[in-house]
Amino acid sequence: TLFSGGSGREDGPSTLYIIAENQDGTLQEPVKDWVEPIDINHKSARFCLIEDLGNIYDKDGSLLSTDGNPDLIITGTGGLDIYSLKSMEEGFVRSRHVGIEDLGTDASALFGDQVVDKQYLVIASRARWREKGKEFTAPSIVYDYLNDIVVEEFAHHGQSVSVALVDNRSRVLVGSGGNTASSGQPNIMYDIIYEPTNKDGDNNDAARARYDDDYAYTTEADAVALKAVPAGKIRPTMFQLRAARKMSSKAQSTMQLVRSEMQLTEDMPIEFNYPFEHSDGTPDAGLPVQGHTKTRQVLSFQVQGVDADLVLEVKTAQTSN
């Protein structure tokens, strides 16, 4: 069991515990197995995940992570850190790092994430709550951890904190809002697509039918701005520039997200409340309204005898759905 470290502005290491199960189903006392090195990451975490990310290689071709061993994924105010178990002798070592300062956005922290197709991490992101009433851009990201590049930014105006995979992992649900005293936001669904790349590694945007929270268009020629990011906020990030250089003719396709025609409800708003504002934080005055949920986490699960995915929305100052 991995527990994320730190709280608020308090820094602290994430910690991994081994909890063994007895034959009668009872649990033994937890045994501390790993503590995140403070000298590597002294920021506070917001989310943690244990997954097998497969083989991960360094730029010199050396193996950083071995398929079949667990990887620890930690996001927070420091950005993203992946710790990989290359071997039992060496223990967990950091194999990937994306600094929050390197993203070139107003995001204060990275939050919930999910692994897609053993190559990508879809990671939620938000700005500080004190930014209420101000213009900002804090996009969630799609990170290709095998090639160490951010391949897409989306949900630029969402205060996004959680990610769930639904419909046989073909769609991404992003949970947003989450602050008691701030206006809520919609939880928006995105389709996972793979965009072919040309020999220069660029995506064919002219042929792509794309929808996101900043623009809605069917081809490049008839693009219509809905809520354009302020000109001062538009700047290429370090990882976008690295992506432009590193994507080569070997890359046949790149994962991208397109806002889905299917949402949680038929009347679900598909634009973020932007900028977010102060609101009454009491439960009685904060009953959930579609598009105004204060979501802390979205969780997809299934129950026996039901073919469809079920989605749990955990919210603050509101009833959960």
C-alpha positions in Angstrom: 0.0 0.0 0.0 1.4 3.4 -1.0 0.5 6.5 0.9 1.2 9.9 -0.6 3.3 12.2 1.7 2.9 15.8 2.8 -0.3 17.8 3.3 -1.1 21.3 2.1 2.2 23.3 2.4 3.7 20.7 4.6 6.4 18.6 2.8 6.8 14.9 3.5 7.9 11.7 1.9 5.5 9.2 0.4 5.7 5.8 2.1 5.2 2.2 0.8 3.9 -0.5 3.3 3.7 -4.2 2.8 0.5 -5.6 4.4 0.4 -9.4 4.4 -2.9 -11.4 4.6 -3.3 -14.4 6.9 -5.0 -17.6 5.8 -8.1 -16.6 7.7 -8.4 -13.3 5.8 -7.1 -11.1 8.6 -4.3 -8.6 8.0 -0.9 -8.6 9.6 0.7 -5.4 10.9 2.0 -3.1 8.1 5.7 -3.3 7.5 7.4 -0.1 6.1 9.1 -1.2 2.9 10.2 2.1 1.2 10.3 5.8 2.1 10.7 8.5 -0.6 14.1 10.2 -0.4 13.5 13.7 0.8 16.7 14.9 -1.0 15.1 13.9 -4.3 11.6 15.2 -3.7 10.9 17.5 -0.8 7.5 18.6 -2.0 4.1 17.4 -0.8 2.2 14.8 -2.8 -1.4 14.9 -3.9 -1.9 11.4 -5.4 -0.1 8.1 -5.7 -0.5 5.0 -7.8 1.1 1.5 -8.0 1.3 0.1 -11.6 3.5 -2.0 -13.7 4.7 0.4 -16.4 6.7 -2.1 -18.3 10.3 -1.6 -19.5 11.5 2.0 -19.3 14.8 3.0 -20.8 17.1 5.9 -20.2 18.2 8.1 -23.2 21.4 6.1 -23.3 19.5 2.8 -23.7 20.1 1.6 -20.1 17.1 -0.1 -18.5 15.4 1.9 -15.7 12.4 -0.2 -15.1 11.7 -3.9 -15.7 8.5 -5.3 -17.0 6.8 -7.4 -14.3 8.0 -5.2 -11.4 5.8 -2.5 -9.8 6.4 1.2 -10.4 5.4 4.0 -7.9 3.7 7.0 -9.5 3.6 10.1 -7.3 2.1 13.5 -8.3 1.9 16.7 -6.3 3.3 20.2 -5.9 6.6 19.1 -7.2 5.1 17.6 -10.4 5.4 13.9 -11.4 7.9 11.4 -10.1 8.1 7.7 -11.1 10.1 5.3 -9.0 10.8 2.0 -10.6 12.0 -1.4 -9.2 14.7 -2.3 -11.6 15.8 -5.2 -9.3 15.2 -6.3 -5.8 18.9 -5.6 -5.0 18.8 -2.0 -6.1 15.3 -1.2 -4.7 13.2 1.7 -6.0 15.0 4.5 -7.9 13.5 7.5 -9.7 13.2 6.7 -13.4 11.1 9.7 -14.6 10.5 13.3 -13.3 8.4 16.1 -14.7 8.8 19.3 -12.7 5.8 21.5 -12.1 7.9 24.5 -13.0 8.8 22.9 -16.4 5.2 22.7 -17.6 5.0 26.5 -18.2 1.4 26.8 -16.9 -0.3 28.3 -13.8 -0.8 24.9 -12.3 0.2 24.6 -8.6 0.2 20.8 -8.5 -0.5 17.6 -10.5 -3.2 15.4 -9.1 -4.9 12.1 -10.0 -3.7 10.0 -12.9 -4.3 6.8 -14.8 -2.1 4.6 -17.0 -3.3 4.1 -20.6 -1.9 1.3 -22.9 1.3 0.9 -20.9 2.8 4.0 -22.4 0.8 7.1 -21.3 -0.2 8.8 -18.1 -3.3 11.0 -18.1 -2.7 13.5 -15.3 -5.1 16.0 -13.8 -3.9 19.5 -12.9 -5.2 22.6 -11.2 -4.2 26.1 -10.2 -4.3 27.5 -6.6 -7.7 28.1 -5.2 -6.7 31.6 -4.3 -6.6 32.3 -8.1 -10.5 32.6 -8.0 -11.8 35.3 -10.3 -8.5 35.4 -12.3 -7.7 34.2 -15.7 -5.4 31.2 -15.7 -4.4 28.1 -17.7 -3.7 24.9 -15.8 -4.1 22.1 -18.3 -4.3 18.4 -17.5 -1.7 16.5 -19.5 -1.0 13.3 -21.4 2.5 12.2 -20.7 4.3 9.5 -22.7 6.6 8.1 -20.0 8.4 5.7 -22.4 9.7 8.7 -24.5 9.7 11.2 -21.6 7.5 13.8 -23.3 4.2 15.5 -22.8 2.2 14.8 -26.0 -1.0 16.8 -25.2 -2.5 19.4 -22.9 -6.3 19.5 -22.4 -8.9 20.9 -20.0 -7.0 24.1 -19.7 -9.5 25.9 -17.5 -10.4 23.0 -15.3 -9.6 22.8 -11.6 -9.1 19.1 -12.2 -8.2 16.7 -9.5 -9.0 13.1 -10.6 -9.0 10.8 -13.6 -10.9 7.6 -14.3 -10.9 5.2 -17.2 -14.3 4.0 -18.4 -15.9 2.0 -21.2 -13.3 -0.7 -21.5 -10.6 1.9 -20.9 -11.5 3.7 -24.1 -12.6 6.9 -22.5 -11.2 9.3 -19.9 -13.4 10.9 -17.2 -11.8 14.0 -15.6 -13.2 15.1 -12.2 -13.0 18.8 -11.5 -14.0 21.4 -8.9 -13.3 20.0 -5.4 -13.1 23.1 -3.2 -15.8 23.8 -0.6 -15.7 27.6 -1.0 -15.4 27.8 -4.8 -17.9 27.4 -7.7 -18.1 23.8 -9.0 -17.2 22.5 -12.5 -18.4 19.7 -14.8 -16.8 16.3 -14.9 -16.1 15.9 -18.6 -15.6 12.7 -20.6 -12.9 12.4 -23.4 -12.5 9.7 -26.1 -9.0 8.2 -26.5 -7.8 8.3 -30.1 -4.5 7.6 -31.8 -3.5 10.3 -34.3 -1.2 9.2 -37.1 2.0 11.2 -37.4 3.8 12.1 -40.5 7.5 11.6 -41.1 8.3 14.8 -39.2 6.4 13.6 -36.2 3.6 16.3 -36.6 -0.1 15.4 -36.1 -2.4 16.0 -39.0 -4.7 18.5 -37.2 -6.5 19.5 -40.4 -8.1 16.1 -40.6 -8.8 15.7 -36.9 -12.2 16.2 -35.4 -11.3 17.7 -32.1 -13.2 19.2 -29.2 -11.8 20.6 -26.0 -12.6 23.4 -23.6 -10.8 26.1 -25.5 -12.0 25.4 -29.1 -14.6 23.3 -30.8 -14.1 22.6 -34.5 -14.4 19.8 -37.1 -11.5 20.9 -39.3 -8.7 23.4 -39.0 -10.4 25.6 -41.5 -13.6 26.2 -39.5 -12.1 26.6 -36.1 -14.4 28.6 -33.7 -13.0 29.9 -30.5 -15.2 29.3 -27.5 -13.0 30.6 -24.7 -9.6 31.4 -26.0 -6.7 31.4 -23.6 -5.4 35.0 -23.1 -2.6 35.8 -25.4 -0.1 36.3 -22.6 -0.9 32.7 -21.4 0.0 31.0 -24.7 3.6 29.8 -24.7 5.2 26.6 -25.7 6.3 24.5 -22.7 9.7 22.9 -22.4 8.1 19.5 -22.9 6.3 20.6 -26.0 9.5 21.8 -27.5 11.2 18.6 -26.5 8.3 16.6 -28.0 8.7 18.5 -31.3 12.4 17.5 -31.4 12.0 13.9 -30.2 9.0 12.7 -32.2 10.6 11.0 -35.2 9.6 8.9 -38.2 9.5 5.9 -35.9 6.4 7.3 -34.1 3.5 5.9 -36.0 0.8 7.4 -33.8 0.3 9.5 -30.7 -2.5 9.2 -28.1 -4.8 12.2 -28.0 -8.0 13.1 -26.2 -11.2 14.3 -27.9 -14.1 15.5 -25.9 -16.7 12.8 -26.1 -20.2 13.1 -27.5 -21.2 10.8 -24.6 -21.1 12.4 -21.2 -22.3 11.3 -17.8 -25.7 12.8 -18.5 -27.4 14.1 -21.6 -27.6 17.6 -20.2 -24.0 17.8 -18.9 -22.4 21.2 -19.6 -19.2 20.8 -21.5 -17.5 24.1 -20.7 -15.7 24.8 -17.4 -16.9 27.6 -15.2 -14.1 30.0 -15.8 -12.8 31.8 -14.0 -14.1 30.0 -10.9 -15.5 32.1 -8.1 -16.2 32.1 -4.4 -19.4 30.3 -3.4 -21.2 29.3 -0.2 -19.4 26.2 1.1 -22.1 24.8 3.4 -23.7 21.5 2.3 -27.3 22.9 2.4 -26.3 25.6 -0.1 -24.1 23.4 -2.2 -26.4 20.6 -3.4 -24.9 19.2 -6.6 -26.0 20.6 -9.9 -24.9 19.2 -13.2 -21.8 21.0 -14.3 -21.2 22.5 -10.9 -19.9 19.5 -8.9 -17.1 20.0 -6.3 -15.5 16.7 -7.2 -12.6 15.3 -5.2 -12.4 11.9 -7.0 -14.1 10.0 -9.9 -13.9 6.2 -9.6 -15.0 3.7 -12.3 -16.0 0.3 -11.1 -18.2 -2.7 -12.0 -20.5 -5.0 -10.0 -21.5 -8.6 -10.7 -24.4 -8.9 -13.1 -24.1 -5.4 -14.5 -22.4 -4.9 -17.9 -22.1 -1.2 -17.8 -19.5 0.8 -15.9 -20.5 2.5 -12.7 -19.0 5.9 -11.8 -18.6 7.1 -8.2 -18.3 10.9 -7.7 -16.8 11.8 -4.4 -17.4 15.5 -3.6 -16.9 18.0 -0.9 -19.7 20.1 0.6 -22.1 18.1 -1.6 -23.7 14.7 -1.6 -21.7 12.1 -3.6 -23.2 10.4 -6.6 
